[in-house]
Amino acid sequence: MKFVVMTVLFVAVLGLVTQMLWNWLVPELFGGHVVTYWQALGLILLSKILFWSFGKGGHHKNDRPGWGYYWSEKMKTMSPEDRERLKQKMKEKWCYTDKYKPTEDSDSSKG
């Protein structure tokens, strides 16, 4: 019984929050219409249908595992050298920590 009450309360609050956010942002930013509480619940249901999964096990098609599993298995089959090479390539591509720091040569504040 407690689960049912908590679920109903959660859905009610989620609908209210969705309605408030929509009516605060969408008309101002995009010139859209305001929505009622029931329309907000409909939007949540529509997004659930389009973007989430109703069933157990996520939204992977044909019961295939996700990317995490794929890369985990791929890393297991790689040699340590290949693993390091891949990590280095990923770091060069996605980590910009030292790439854009000014060097002493490019520092124009020094006379």
Secondary structure by P-SEA (a helix, b strand, c coil): caaaaaaaaaaaaaaaaaaaaaaaccccccbbbbbcaaaaaaaaaaaaacccccccccccccccccaaaaaaaaaaaccaaaaaaaaaaaaaacccccccccccccccccc
